[in-house]
């Protein structure tokens, strides 16, 4: 068995491969973070005589920059673990590792995988991934609409040329049309999947699950995505891995209670 720690950034990924535990020999590699980076990681693993199916990869979720890598490695048969950044920092302090750079971070992640055996990540279903992307796009359009409205208000309050005002009005009109189109796609997508719609409605009904502001619905999709990752079976309200994310404890309790009530009915 081999353990590979990967530190992910926007432009590159740093790899640290352990083939004989934290005290054994380690191998480093730096690759450009590009859409096909997972294939290059697998090729490098094969060159190190590590069969993908025998490799455990540990990485941290870094916004969106880890997604192509994580999905690609999973599809190649690699066991992928998403480590909790707070737990990894505590682990590094416990190992008295104070220096911080990308190569060291990759080594820490590899050691964390060797010694802590974090839960294996299970990707969300294609339906959830599509919903998440649609919600992100809707939130982005809402931001664009609000920015355009603000600019239009300022333009109408100053000596702005009419050509500029008309341009802003056309922009606002187009953005609202596109926003309505995306909202319809979201409705159609959830209506075609009763389970997905029920889960989304349940999460929205939980106090605090939809944060006020611009990223509320995207946060709902992210919660479902992370919950699916933790359980490996969607919204089950349980967690079988060794790691735990504290903010989900109340969410899980509420979900279990609601599910029990529905089952009893």
C-alpha positions in Angstrom: 0.0 0.0 0.0 1.2 3.5 -0.9 0.0 6.8 0.6 0.2 10.0 -1.5 -0.2 13.4 0.0 -1.2 16.1 -2.4 -1.0 19.9 -1.7 -3.3 21.6 -4.2 -3.1 25.2 -5.3 -4.5 27.1 -8.3 -1.6 26.6 -10.6 0.2 23.5 -9.3 0.1 20.4 -7.1 2.8 19.1 -4.9 3.0 15.3 -4.4 4.7 13.4 -1.6 4.6 9.6 -1.9 5.2 7.3 1.1 5.8 3.6 0.3 7.2 2.5 3.6 5.4 4.7 6.2 6.3 8.1 7.5 9.9 7.0 8.5 10.6 5.5 5.1 11.8 6.9 1.8 9.6 9.6 0.3 9.3 10.8 -3.3 8.3 14.2 -4.4 6.8 15.5 -7.6 5.4 18.9 -8.8 2.8 19.0 -11.6 0.8 21.7 -13.2 -2.8 21.8 -12.0 -4.7 21.4 -15.3 -7.8 19.5 -16.3 -5.9 16.3 -17.1 -3.7 16.4 -14.0 -5.2 13.2 -12.5 -4.0 11.2 -15.5 -0.5 12.5 -15.0 -0.6 11.6 -11.3 -1.7 8.1 -12.2 1.1 7.8 -14.8 3.6 8.9 -12.2 2.3 6.4 -9.6 2.6 3.6 -12.1 6.2 4.7 -12.8 6.8 4.4 -9.0 5.5 0.8 -9.2 2.3 1.9 -7.2 -0.8 0.4 -8.7 -3.6 3.1 -8.5 -6.0 0.6 -6.7 -3.4 0.2 -3.9 -2.9 3.9 -3.4 -4.6 6.2 -0.8 -4.5 9.9 -1.7 -5.0 12.5 1.0 -5.7 16.1 0.1 -7.6 19.1 1.4 -10.5 20.7 -0.4 -9.2 24.0 -1.7 -12.2 25.9 -3.1 -12.7 24.5 -6.6 -9.1 23.8 -7.5 -9.1 20.2 -6.2 -12.2 19.0 -8.0 -10.8 17.8 -11.4 -8.0 16.0 -9.5 -10.3 14.3 -7.0 -12.9 13.1 -9.5 -10.2 12.0 -11.9 -8.3 10.0 -9.3 -11.5 8.4 -8.1 -12.5 7.3 -11.6 -9.0 5.8 -12.0 -9.6 3.6 -8.9 -7.6 5.5 -6.4 -9.0 5.8 -2.9 -9.3 9.6 -2.2 -9.5 11.1 1.3 -10.6 14.7 1.9 -8.8 15.7 5.1 -10.2 18.3 7.5 -7.8 21.2 7.4 -8.1 21.9 11.1 -7.3 18.3 11.9 -4.3 18.4 9.6 -2.9 21.5 11.2 -3.3 20.0 14.7 -1.6 16.8 13.4 1.3 18.9 12.0 1.8 20.7 15.3 1.7 17.3 17.1 4.6 16.2 14.8 6.4 19.4 15.7 6.4 20.4 12.0 6.6 24.2 12.1 8.0 24.9 8.6 5.3 25.5 6.1 5.7 25.2 2.3 3.9 23.2 -0.4 6.3 20.3 -0.2 6.1 20.1 3.6 2.3 20.3 3.4 2.2 17.4 1.0 4.4 15.3 3.3 2.2 16.2 6.3 -0.9 15.0 4.4 0.8 11.8 3.5 1.7 11.2 7.1 -1.8 12.0 8.2 -3.2 9.4 5.8 -0.7 6.8 7.1 -1.3 7.4 10.8 -5.0 8.6 11.0 -6.7 6.6 8.3 -9.2 9.2 7.3 -12.5 8.2 5.7 -12.5 7.6 2.0 -14.3 10.2 0.0 -17.4 9.2 -2.0 -18.2 11.7 -4.8 -21.7 13.2 -5.0 -24.0 11.8 -7.6 -24.1 13.5 -11.1 -27.5 14.9 -10.1 -26.1 16.7 -7.0 -23.2 18.0 -9.0 -25.5 19.4 -11.6 -27.6 21.1 -8.9 -24.6 22.5 -7.2 -23.3 24.0 -10.5 -26.7 25.5 -11.3 -27.0 27.1 -7.8 -23.5 28.6 -8.1 -24.5 30.1 -11.5 -27.7 31.4 -10.0 -25.9 33.0 -7.1 -23.3 34.6 -9.5 -26.1 36.0 -11.7 -27.8 37.5 -8.6 -24.6 39.2 -7.7 -24.3 40.6 -11.3 -27.9 41.8 -11.2 -27.3 43.6 -7.9 -24.1 45.2 -9.2 -25.8 46.4 -12.3 -28.8 47.8 -10.3 -26.3 49.7 -8.1 -24.5 51.1 -11.1 -27.8 52.1 -12.7 -28.9 53.9 -9.5 -25.6 55.9 -9.4 -25.9 56.6 -13.1 -29.4 58.0 -12.7 -28.2 60.2 -9.8 -25.3 61.7 -11.8 -24.8 63.4 -15.1 -24.3 60.1 -16.9 -24.8 60.0 -20.7 -28.1 58.4 -21.8 -26.1 55.9 -23.9 -24.5 54.5 -20.7 -27.8 54.4 -18.9 -29.5 52.5 -21.8 -26.6 50.1 -21.9 -27.0 49.4 -18.1 -30.7 48.9 -18.6 -30.2 46.4 -21.4 -27.6 44.6 -19.3 -30.0 44.4 -16.4 -32.7 43.1 -18.6 -30.5 40.4 -20.1 -29.2 39.3 -16.6 -32.8 39.0 -15.3 -33.8 36.9 -18.3 -30.8 34.6 -17.8 -31.5 34.4 -14.1 -35.1 33.4 -14.8 -33.8 30.7 -17.2 -31.4 29.3 -14.7 -34.1 29.3 -11.9 -36.3 27.3 -14.3 -33.5 24.8 -14.9 -33.1 24.4 -11.1 -36.8 23.8 -10.7 -37.0 21.3 -13.5 -34.0 19.5 -12.2 -35.3 19.1 -8.7 -38.8 18.3 -9.9 -37.5 15.4 -11.9 -35.8 14.0 -8.8 -38.2 13.7 -5.9 -35.5 12.6 -3.5 -33.3 15.6 -4.4 -36.2 18.0 -4.1 -37.1 16.6 -0.7 -33.6 16.8 0.5 -33.2 20.4 -0.7 -36.6 21.4 0.9 -35.5 19.7 4.2 -32.2 21.6 4.3 -33.9 24.9 3.6 -36.4 24.2 6.4 -33.6 23.8 9.0 -32.9 27.0 10.8 -29.6 28.5 9.7 -29.1 26.1 6.8 -29.6 28.8 4.3 -27.3 31.7 5.1 -28.6 35.2 4.5 -26.8 36.8 1.6 -25.5 35.9 -1.7 -24.3 32.3 -1.3 -27.3 30.9 0.6 -28.5 28.3 -1.9 -25.0 27.4 -2.9 -24.3 26.7 0.7 -27.3 24.3 0.8 -25.9 22.3 -2.1 -22.5 22.3 -0.5 -23.9 20.9 2.7 -25.6 18.1 0.8 -22.3 17.4 -1.0 -20.2 17.3 2.1 -22.8 15.2 3.9 -22.7 12.7 1.0 -18.9 12.7 1.2 -18.9 12.0 4.9 -21.5 9.2 4.8 -20.9 7.7 1.4 -24.6 7.2 0.9 -26.2 10.6 0.7 -28.4 12.1 3.5 -28.3 9.3 6.0 -27.5 11.3 9.1 -24.6 9.0 10.0 -20.8 9.0 9.7 -18.7 5.9 9.4 -15.3 7.5 9.0 -12.9 8.5 11.8 -13.1 12.2 11.0 -16.0 14.4 12.0 -17.0 17.9 11.0 -18.5 19.6 14.1 -20.8 22.0 12.3 -22.8 19.0 10.9 -23.7 17.5 14.3 -26.8 19.6 14.8 -27.7 19.2 11.1 -27.5 15.4 11.4 -29.7 15.3 14.6 -32.3 17.4 12.9 -32.3 15.3 9.8 -32.6 12.0 11.8 -35.6 13.4 13.8 -37.4 14.6 10.6 -36.8 11.3 8.9 -38.1 9.4 12.0 -41.3 11.5 12.0 -41.8 10.9 8.2 -41.3 7.2 8.7 -43.7 7.1 11.6 -46.3 8.8 9.5 
